[in-house]
Amino acid sequence: MNDVAIIIPTFRERDNLEQLLPTLADIFMRASISGEIVVVDDSSDDGTDELCERLAKELPVRLVSRQGERGLATAVLYGLRSAEAEICVVMDADFSHPPEAVPQLVSAVRNFDCDMAIGSRYVRGGSLDPNWSLARRWNSKVATLLARGLTSVTDPMAGFFAIRKEKLEGAAEFRPIGYKIALELIVRCDCQSVTEIPIAFQDRRSGESKLSLTQQWHYIRHLGRLYWAKYLRTEGLPRRVVMEAKEFRPEKRRAA
């Protein structure tokens, strides 16, 4: 079994992957991390499969292709199910998440006795890309406030985090909508202790943002499901298991 698996959900991210995958492999080597990079691709038509096949000859890269299904959150869950590692790291392919922070996330989960480590934009030392529009900043802030009843984590919208594979076993079900998978895991896996590590969040280098009004509506629906699961669900009701899982001083906050 690998020590670490990095899960990267993708859709038409070939240009970014061509730079990111060698960078992550180099970070593995320099940080003495034994692991693999799992690209979960939603049937991209941009040559992602050919790129991964070529790089896999020299780098610890594995491509998981999904047919007939799309969505960041479900792609991440698909990758988590596929990974065989003690610790799983989830990140985007577009360089909005700094690859050099991966060892810090892994170390936090391994050494600080926390359920999850998040690369946070909002703790002291973290930052947002100065080119981010005012509308996107407000969107992020409002989304965080709406989740305040679910967790006290300052950046629950983060897509860059590490979690122990065994922690997933405690969740009876996963029902994500949209792309806020960290919040789904915090609630469904009952992550009580979350370490937030400051990162400098950058806007994507290339490609188009997946944020849309539809995604914002999905987030509202997702919140409804999570509030129901946390506060209104009656214990003892049958639960459908939809996924099985075999498996500085960071600032630590209680997640609930």
N, C-alpha and C positions, 0 to 999 in steps of 0.2 A: 504494500500500500504506500502511496505517496504521502509526504508530510502535508503538502499544500496543493490545492487545485484552484486555479483562477478561472472563473466562469465569465465569459464575455458574450452577451447576447448581441446578435448582429442582424442587420438588414441593410444591404447595399453599403457596406463599410470597408470595401476592399482596400481603398487608398489609405485609410487610416490603419488597417491591420498590417499592411506592408511595413509600416514603421513601428507599430506597437509591439508586434510579436517578437521581433529580434530584441527590442528594448527590454521586454519582460524576461526573455531567456537570459539576457546579460545580467539582469538584476538577480535572478535565481542563482547564477554562478557566483556573483560577487557577495551575496548574502548567505551562501552555502545552504540554499533551500532546495530540498528534493521535491520536485513537483511536476505538474503538467498544466498546460494552458488549454482549456476546453472552449472552443468557439462554437456557440449554438446559433446556427444560422437559419433564418426563415426563408429558405428558397430564394436567395438573392440571385439576380441574373447579371451580376457585374464581375464575375470571375472569382468570387470569394473561394469557391471550392477548389479551383485550380491553384490559387495562391497557397491555401492551407496544405494541399497535397504536396506542393513543392517544398514549402518550409518545413513540413513534418519530417523530411529526410535528414534534416540537420538539427532541428529544434524540437523540444518536448511539446509539440502542438498536436491536438486532436480535434477534428471537425465532427460535430454532430449536426446533421441536417434534418430539419423538420419539414414535412410535406403537408400542405393544406392547413396549416395553423400559423398564426402570427400573433405577436404580442410580447412585449419585453418581460413582463412578470412571469408569464407561463414558460417563456424560454429559459429564464433563470431557474425556475423549479425543475424544468427538464434537465438542465445542466447539473443541478445539485443531485438529482437522482442518479445521473450518469457517473458523477465523480466518485472516485474511491480515494479519499484523502481524509486526514485527521481534521484539517481546517480548510474551509472554502472561502475564497475571496471573490466578491462580485464587483465588476467595474464595467464602465462603458468603453467602447472602442475608439471614441472620438478625441481622446486626450484631454477631455474636460477633467478627468481624474488623474492626478500625478502618479505615474507608475512607480516613482522612487519612494512613495509612501507605503507600498505593499509590505515591505519588511516590518514597518512599524505596526501595521494592523495585525499582522501575523504574530508578532511579539506580544502585543497587548492581549490577544486572546489566549496565547500560550502561557504568559507569565503573570498576568494581573487578575486571574480568576474572575473573568467577566464572561457574560453570555455572548456578547457581540461587541465588536469594535467598529466604529463608524468614522469615516473620513469626513469631518464636519467643517462646513463653511462658516458656522456661526459661533463657535467657541473662541476664546481668546487666542489670537494667532492665526485664525482662519480668515479667508477673504474670498470675495467674489471678483470675477473678471470686471475691470472698470468699464468694459464695453457693453456689459449687460444693460439692457434697457430698463427704464424705470418701471415699465409695465411688468417685465419678467421678475423684477425684484419684489414688487407688490404681490404678484401671483404666488411667489414662493413664501412670502411672509404670511399671507392669508391662509394658504394651505397648511402651514405649520400651526397657526393658531387654531384652525379647525380640528387639528389632531391632538390638541392639548389635553383633552379628556381621555386620551388613550395612552399617552406617554409624556414624560417630562423631558425627553431628549430634545436638545435644541435644534437638531437638524434631522428629523425623522423622514424628510423627503430625500435624503441622500441615497444615491445609487452606488456608493462606494463603501463596502463594508466587508468584514470578515466574521465568520461564525463557525463554531464547532459543528461538524457533521452530526455528532451524536445529539446535539440540541434539537435537531429536526425531528427526532424520534418521539419527542413529547407532544407533538402537534397531532390532533386527531384528523384534521383536514386543513386544506389550503383552498381558498376561493378568491384569488386575486382578480381584480379588474384593472386594466390599464398598466401603469408602469411603476407604481410605488410599492415595490416588493419588500423593501426594508421594513416599512410600517406593518405590512402583512406578517412578516416573520416576528417582529417584536411582540405583536399581540398574540398570534396563534401559537408561537413557541414559548410564550410567557417569559420573555427576556427581562428579568428583573434588574440586572446590572449591565449597563452599557457604557463602554469607555469611548469618549469622543476625542479623536486626534485631529488637531487643526490641519487643514489643507488649503492651498491656494487653488480655488476652482477657476478653471479657464473655459472660455467658450470653445466650441468644437473647432478643430483645425480645418476640416473639410466636410462636405456632405450637408444634408439639411436636417434641421431639428425636427424631432418627432412630436413636439408639443403642438396641440391643436385644441379647439373648443370641444371636440369630441373627447379628447383625453381628459380635459377638465371635468366634463360631465361624468366620465368613468370614475374619476377620483371621488366625486360626491357620492356616487353609488357604492364605491368601495368603502368609504367611511361609514356609510349606513350599515353595511355588513359587519364591519369590525366593531362598531359600537354595540350592535346586537349581540355579537359573539362575546364581548367582554362583560356587558351589564345585564342583558335581557334574556339570554339563553337559559333555559331551565336545565339544571343538572339531571342527568339520567336519560335525556332524549337520545335516541340513536344518532350516531355520527357516521358519516360516510368518509372513509379514508380514501383520499384521491391521490396520495403520494406516499410511498414508503421510502424511508431513508435508513440504510445500514449504518449506516453510520451517523527636555521634555518631560516630563512627568505627565502622563495622560490624565485628562480630567474625567473622573468617573461619576456618573449620575445614575440615580435610580430611575429605571425606565417606567415605572408605574407607581 
